[in-house]
Amino acid sequence: MSTTPWGIELFKENKIEQAIAKYTAAIRANPKNASAYRNRAIAYHAGADADIAMAKNQDEKIRDKMRKARLER
């Protein structure tokens, strides 16, 4: 049985790294599994989007702290 369905369930639960691992296992088991490649690419992209969003959020927090410090002078 393919591990792709479990990868999909993990992805839906926002467990991106675990989903990627399942898709990778599915690819190792069947290198011609196009669905596993596609789903893994989507998961990688979703993970990158989450990382970018977190970085932007962190940048905004730093900017806010700097503005606050300037205003408190």
FIKE-608166 format. One line per field, with one value per atom (N, C-alpha, C, O, CB): residue number from 1; residue in three letters; atom name; y, z, x. Coordinates in steps of 0.001 Angstrom, whole numbers, plus 500000, padded with zeros to 6 digits. Glycine has a CB too. Layout:
num <- NUM, ...
residuo <- ala, ...
atomo <- CA, ...
Y <- Y, ...
Z <- Z, ...
X <- X, ...
//
This chain:
num <- 1, 1, 1, 1, 1, 2, 2, 2, 2, 2, 3, 3, 3, 3, 3, 4, 4, 4, 4, 4, 5, 5, 5, 5, 5, 6, 6, 6, 6, 6, 7, 7, 7, 7, 7, 8, 8, 8, 8, 8, 9, 9, 9, 9, 9, 10, 10, 10, 10, 10, 11, 11, 11, 11, 11, 12, 12, 12, 12, 12, 13, 13, 13, 13, 13, 14, 14, 14, 14, 14, 15, 15, 15, 15, 15, 16, 16, 16, 16, 16, 17, 17, 17, 17, 17, 18, 18, 18, 18, 18, 19, 19, 19, 19, 19, 20, 20, 20, 20, 20, 21, 21, 21, 21, 21, 22, 22, 22, 22, 22, 23, 23, 23, 23, 23, 24, 24, 24, 24, 24, 25, 25, 25, 25, 25, 26, 26, 26, 26, 26, 27, 27, 27, 27, 27, 28, 28, 28, 28, 28, 29, 29, 29, 29, 29, 30, 30, 30, 30, 30, 31, 31, 31, 31, 31, 32, 32, 32, 32, 32, 33, 33, 33, 33, 33, 34, 34, 34, 34, 34, 35, 35, 35, 35, 35, 36, 36, 36, 36, 36, 37, 37, 37, 37, 37, 38, 38, 38, 38, 38, 39, 39, 39, 39, 39, 40, 40, 40, 40, 40, 41, 41, 41, 41, 41, 42, 42, 42, 42, 42, 43, 43, 43, 43, 43, 44, 44, 44, 44, 44, 45, 45, 45, 45, 45, 46, 46, 46, 46, 46, 47, 47, 47, 47, 47, 48, 48, 48, 48, 48, 49, 49, 49, 49, 49, 50, 50, 50, 50, 50, 51, 51, 51, 51, 51, 52, 52, 52, 52, 52, 53, 53, 53, 53, 53, 54, 54, 54, 54, 54, 55, 55, 55, 55, 55, 56, 56, 56, 56, 56, 57, 57, 57, 57, 57, 58, 58, 58, 58, 58, 59, 59, 59, 59, 59, 60, 60, 60, 60, 60, 61, 61, 61, 61, 61, 62, 62, 62, 62, 62, 63, 63, 63, 63, 63, 64, 64, 64, 64, 64, 65, 65, 65, 65, 65, 66, 66, 66, 66, 66, 67, 67, 67, 67, 67, 68, 68, 68, 68, 68, 69, 69, 69, 69, 69, 70, 70, 70, 70, 70, 71, 71, 71, 71, 71, 72, 72, 72, 72, 72, 73, 73, 73, 73, 73
residuo <- met, met, met, met, met, ser, ser, ser, ser, ser, thr, thr, thr, thr, thr, thr, thr, thr, thr, thr, pro, pro, pro, pro, pro, trp, trp, trp, trp, trp, gly, gly, gly, gly, gly, ile, ile, ile, ile, ile, glu, glu, glu, glu, glu, leu, leu, leu, leu, leu, phe, phe, phe, phe, phe, lys, lys, lys, lys, lys, glu, glu, glu, glu, glu, asn, asn, asn, asn, asn, lys, lys, lys, lys, lys, ile, ile, ile, ile, ile, glu, glu, glu, glu, glu, gln, gln, gln, gln, gln, ala, ala, ala, ala, ala, ile, ile, ile, ile, ile, ala, ala, ala, ala, ala, lys, lys, lys, lys, lys, tyr, tyr, tyr, tyr, tyr, thr, thr, thr, thr, thr, ala, ala, ala, ala, ala, ala, ala, ala, ala, ala, ile, ile, ile, ile, ile, arg, arg, arg, arg, arg, ala, ala, ala, ala, ala, asn, asn, asn, asn, asn, pro, pro, pro, pro, pro, lys, lys, lys, lys, lys, asn, asn, asn, asn, asn, ala, ala, ala, ala, ala, ser, ser, ser, ser, ser, ala, ala, ala, ala, ala, tyr, tyr, tyr, tyr, tyr, arg, arg, arg, arg, arg, asn, asn, asn, asn, asn, arg, arg, arg, arg, arg, ala, ala, ala, ala, ala, ile, ile, ile, ile, ile, ala, ala, ala, ala, ala, tyr, tyr, tyr, tyr, tyr, his, his, his, his, his, ala, ala, ala, ala, ala, gly, gly, gly, gly, gly, ala, ala, ala, ala, ala, asp, asp, asp, asp, asp, ala, ala, ala, ala, ala, asp, asp, asp, asp, asp, ile, ile, ile, ile, ile, ala, ala, ala, ala, ala, met, met, met, met, met, ala, ala, ala, ala, ala, lys, lys, lys, lys, lys, asn, asn, asn, asn, asn, gln, gln, gln, gln, gln, asp, asp, asp, asp, asp, glu, glu, glu, glu, glu, lys, lys, lys, lys, lys, ile, ile, ile, ile, ile, arg, arg, arg, arg, arg, asp, asp, asp, asp, asp, lys, lys, lys, lys, lys, met, met, met, met, met, arg, arg, arg, arg, arg, lys, lys, lys, lys, lys, ala, ala, ala, ala, ala, arg, arg, arg, arg, arg, leu, leu, leu, leu, leu, glu, glu, glu, glu, glu, arg, arg, arg, arg, arg
atomo <- N, CA, C, O, CB, N, CA, C, O, CB, N, CA, C, O, CB, N, CA, C, O, CB, N, CA, C, O, CB, N, CA, C, O, CB, N, CA, C, O, CB, N, CA, C, O, CB, N, CA, C, O, CB, N, CA, C, O, CB, N, CA, C, O, CB, N, CA, C, O, CB, N, CA, C, O, CB, N, CA, C, O, CB, N, CA, C, O, CB, N, CA, C, O, CB, N, CA, C, O, CB, N, CA, C, O, CB, N, CA, C, O, CB, N, CA, C, O, CB, N, CA, C, O, CB, N, CA, C, O, CB, N, CA, C, O, CB, N, CA, C, O, CB, N, CA, C, O, CB, N, CA, C, O, CB, N, CA, C, O, CB, N, CA, C, O, CB, N, CA, C, O, CB, N, CA, C, O, CB, N, CA, C, O, CB, N, CA, C, O, CB, N, CA, C, O, CB, N, CA, C, O, CB, N, CA, C, O, CB, N, CA, C, O, CB, N, CA, C, O, CB, N, CA, C, O, CB, N, CA, C, O, CB, N, CA, C, O, CB, N, CA, C, O, CB, N, CA, C, O, CB, N, CA, C, O, CB, N, CA, C, O, CB, N, CA, C, O, CB, N, CA, C, O, CB, N, CA, C, O, CB, N, CA, C, O, CB, N, CA, C, O, CB, N, CA, C, O, CB, N, CA, C, O, CB, N, CA, C, O, CB, N, CA, C, O, CB, N, CA, C, O, CB, N, CA, C, O, CB, N, CA, C, O, CB, N, CA, C, O, CB, N, CA, C, O, CB, N, CA, C, O, CB, N, CA, C, O, CB, N, CA, C, O, CB, N, CA, C, O, CB, N, CA, C, O, CB, N, CA, C, O, CB, N, CA, C, O, CB, N, CA, C, O, CB, N, CA, C, O, CB, N, CA, C, O, CB, N, CA, C, O, CB, N, CA, C, O, CB, N, CA, C, O, CB, N, CA, C, O, CB, N, CA, C, O, CB
Y <- 498803, 500000, 501245, 501304, 500007, 502201, 503455, 504265, 504214, 504286, 505004, 505883, 507247, 508110, 506046, 507452, 508746, 509154, 510311, 508710, 508271, 508698, 509211, 510165, 507546, 508577, 509049, 510406, 511254, 508034, 510600, 511902, 512983, 514088, 511870, 512665, 513634, 513978, 515148, 513082, 512984, 513231, 514095, 515017, 511891, 513795, 514587, 516028, 516973, 513956, 516183, 517522, 518299, 519475, 517437, 517651, 518304, 518737, 519718, 517363, 517984, 518320, 519314, 519594, 517052, 519848, 520821, 520248, 520975, 522046, 518957, 518285, 518110, 517006, 516882, 519235, 519303, 518384, 517611, 520729, 518465, 517657, 516162, 515389, 517995, 515759, 514345, 513921, 512808, 514080, 514812, 514517, 514346, 513425, 515639, 515229, 515129, 513785, 513149, 516295, 513362, 512063, 510914, 509986, 511837, 510966, 509915, 509914, 508856, 510099, 511121, 511202, 510676, 509993, 512652, 510996, 510508, 508985, 508337, 511127, 508418, 506955, 506349, 505303, 506542, 507006, 506512, 506560, 505653, 507342, 507610, 507740, 506660, 506076, 509148, 506401, 505341, 503976, 503149, 505304, 503753, 502476, 502333, 501238, 502332, 503462, 503439, 504756, 505738, 503215, 504784, 506010, 506568, 507693, 505763, 505798, 506270, 506821, 507083, 505139, 506998, 507488, 509013, 509769, 507088, 509435, 510863, 511636, 512784, 511058, 511020, 511691, 512018, 513080, 510813, 511116, 511350, 512526, 513356, 510079, 512591, 513723, 515043, 516037, 513522, 515028, 516241, 516675, 517846, 516014, 515724, 516057, 516511, 517406, 514856, 515897, 516322, 517744, 518542, 515352, 518068, 519427, 520441, 521523, 519512, 520087, 520970, 521153, 522262, 520400, 520069, 520151, 520999, 521813, 518747, 520808, 521642, 523117, 523969, 521230, 523407, 524788, 525347, 526488, 524868, 524564, 525001, 525264, 526233, 523943, 524409, 524605, 525871, 526599, 523416, 526135, 527356, 528578, 529571, 527349, 528514, 529627, 529904, 531059, 529334, 528846, 529011, 529641, 530513, 527653, 529203, 529775, 531254, 532065, 529016, 531600, 532999, 533832, 534941, 533122, 533307, 534041, 534266, 535345, 533289, 533244, 533398, 534432, 535232, 532048, 534417, 535386, 536801, 537724, 535061, 536976, 538304, 538761, 539925, 538295, 537860, 538184, 538597, 539558, 536986, 537875, 538199, 539561, 540350, 537119, 539850, 541159, 542274, 543321, 541204, 542051, 543058, 543288, 544426, 542634, 542228, 542377, 543198, 544056, 540993, 542937, 543684, 545156, 546041, 543079, 545420, 546814, 547518, 548675, 546862, 546813, 547413, 547758, 548818, 546468, 546876, 547145, 548340, 549158, 545912, 548441, 549569, 550876, 551888, 549356, 550867, 552073, 552480, 553661, 551839, 551496, 551777, 552411, 553377, 550486, 551866, 552399, 553837, 554672, 551514, 554147, 555516, 556463, 557599, 555555, 555990, 556853, 557113, 558148, 556230, 556187, 556335, 557215, 557503, 554985, 557647, 558506, 559856, 560699, 558656
Z <- 500000, 500000, 500000, 500680, 501229, 499249, 499150, 500442, 501136, 497959, 500745, 501925, 501568, 502436, 502526, 500300, 499866, 500616, 501030, 498387, 500822, 501558, 502967, 503438, 501651, 503638, 504980, 504899, 505775, 505687, 503843, 503639, 503463, 503985, 502437, 502728, 502513, 503839, 504115, 501508, 504642, 505943, 506835, 507496, 506649, 506850, 507652, 507140, 507926, 507625, 505823, 505233, 505650, 506003, 503688, 505612, 506022, 507486, 507873, 505794, 508298, 509718, 509949, 511090, 510538, 508848, 508886, 509502, 510101, 509666, 509348, 509795, 508556, 508043, 510499, 508101, 506816, 506749, 505802, 506535, 507736, 507708, 507699, 507000, 508917, 508465, 508492, 507158, 506688, 509636, 506554, 505247, 504206, 503391, 504819, 504231, 503292, 503456, 502470, 503500, 504693, 504938, 504342, 503768, 506455, 504472, 503894, 502374, 501751, 504340, 501772, 500315, 499839, 498817, 499839, 500581, 500224, 500303, 499441, 501150, 501327, 501447, 500277, 499750, 502789, 499876, 498744, 497464, 496635, 498578, 497303, 496115, 496114, 495073, 496058, 497283, 497365, 497030, 496380, 498781, 497476, 497207, 495735, 495175, 498077, 495116, 493703, 493065, 493101, 493532, 492484, 491881, 490729, 490286, 491392, 490246, 489170, 489705, 488926, 488185, 491015, 491646, 491487, 492329, 493155, 490405, 490096, 491164, 491459, 488744, 491741, 492783, 493998, 494602, 493204, 494352, 495511, 495251, 496132, 495849, 494034, 493683, 493738, 494285, 492277, 493153, 493125, 494542, 494895, 492294, 495347, 496713, 497553, 498388, 497373, 497337, 498089, 497693, 498552, 497849, 496410, 495962, 496594, 497009, 494429, 496660, 497297, 498771, 499297, 497139, 499438, 500862, 501076, 501998, 501443, 500221, 500326, 500167, 500914, 499259, 499196, 498949, 500147, 500550, 497681, 500709, 501881, 503061, 503798, 502263, 503235, 504309, 504111, 505066, 504405, 502867, 502566, 502821, 503374, 501102, 502419, 502666, 504161, 504586, 502058, 504947, 506399, 506969, 507835, 507082, 506485, 506946, 506595, 507408, 506336, 505378, 504945, 505784, 506194, 503453, 506044, 506858, 508269, 508836, 506910, 508841, 510184, 510183, 511112, 510713, 509145, 509059, 508930, 509569, 507868, 508107, 507962, 509276, 509652, 506866, 509970, 511261, 512251, 513000, 511807, 512254, 513147, 512795, 513687, 513070, 511499, 511066, 511539, 511986, 509541, 511440, 511885, 513387, 513847, 511522, 514149, 515602, 515926, 516808, 516284, 515215, 515450, 515088, 515841, 514628, 513954, 513557, 514583, 514926, 512183, 515075, 516076, 517346, 517933, 516403, 517772, 518972, 518760, 519662, 519357, 517560, 517270, 517245, 517768, 515930, 516651, 516637, 518043, 518390, 515791, 518843, 520230, 520978, 521720, 520945, 520780, 521468, 521025, 521858, 521187, 519747, 519256, 519851, 520204, 517722, 519957, 520496, 521976, 522483, 520249, 522666, 524112, 524480, 525660, 524743, 523509, 523795, 524271, 524555, 522581
X <- 500847, 500000, 500880, 501905, 499043, 500471, 501218, 501103, 500088, 500715, 502156, 502117, 501546, 501416, 503525, 501204, 500678, 499414, 499331, 500395, 498411, 497216, 497535, 496915, 496234, 498503, 498865, 499544, 499373, 499789, 500309, 500936, 499899, 500045, 501858, 498850, 497774, 497098, 496834, 496736, 496823, 496189, 497089, 496611, 495868, 498383, 499317, 499369, 499417, 500730, 499359, 499378, 498129, 498218, 499471, 496981, 495730, 495770, 495135, 494545, 496531, 496675, 497811, 498177, 496921, 498368, 499459, 500742, 501534, 499023, 500926, 502154, 503033, 503218, 501844, 503562, 504242, 505466, 505607, 504656, 506339, 507565, 507245, 507902, 508455, 506248, 505864, 505255, 505490, 504868, 504474, 503885, 504987, 504935, 502906, 505982, 507095, 507806, 508176, 508089, 507992, 508641, 507821, 508391, 508838, 506505, 505652, 505730, 505817, 504195, 505697, 505795, 507146, 507228, 505588, 508202, 509538, 509590, 510185, 510607, 508972, 508920, 508147, 508527, 508269, 507067, 506276, 507106, 507026, 504979, 507896, 508745, 509830, 510133, 509388, 510408, 511436, 510837, 511478, 512071, 509612, 508956, 508577, 508613, 507715, 508212, 507831, 508267, 507525, 506285, 509463, 509979, 509139, 509370, 511353, 508175, 507301, 505977, 505060, 507029, 505867, 504641, 504553, 505037, 504600, 503933, 503837, 503066, 503399, 503172, 502046, 501254, 502111, 501960, 500066, 502999, 503861, 504804, 505028, 504671, 505356, 506226, 505457, 505934, 506829, 504249, 503431, 503068, 503206, 502154, 502605, 502195, 503382, 503247, 501519, 504546, 505727, 506115, 506491, 506909, 506027, 506331, 505373, 505790, 506257, 504106, 503116, 503447, 503355, 501685, 503832, 504176, 505423, 505473, 504390, 506435, 507639, 507271, 507753, 508689, 506422, 506004, 505239, 505467, 505136, 504346, 503581, 504514, 504332, 502521, 505500, 506467, 507274, 507544, 507395, 507661, 508417, 507547, 508020, 508920, 506273, 505361, 505227, 505202, 503986, 505142, 505022, 506288, 506215, 504746, 507447, 508714, 508808, 509250, 509897, 508389, 508425, 507473, 507815, 508066, 506275, 505308, 505837, 505661, 503976, 506487, 507047, 508169, 508280, 507568, 508996, 510094, 509551, 510057, 511014, 508524, 507917, 507315, 507449, 506842, 506658, 506065, 507151, 506979, 505264, 508260, 509373, 509949, 510261, 510469, 510095, 510589, 509669, 510135, 510727, 508365, 507404, 507517, 507421, 505976, 507720, 507876, 509120, 509088, 507960, 510212, 511449, 511245, 511653, 512622, 510622, 510351, 509483, 509727, 509671, 508462, 507584, 508356, 508139, 506424, 509250, 510047, 510964, 511146, 510872, 511546, 512425, 511635, 512102, 513147, 510462, 509614, 509216, 509235, 508356, 508858, 508481, 509649, 509469, 508027, 510839, 512023, 512286, 512640, 513268, 512124, 512323, 511291, 511606, 512248, 510066, 509001, 509172, 508740, 507642, 509793, 509973, 511157, 511358, 510144, 511941, 513100, 512685, 513535, 513969
//
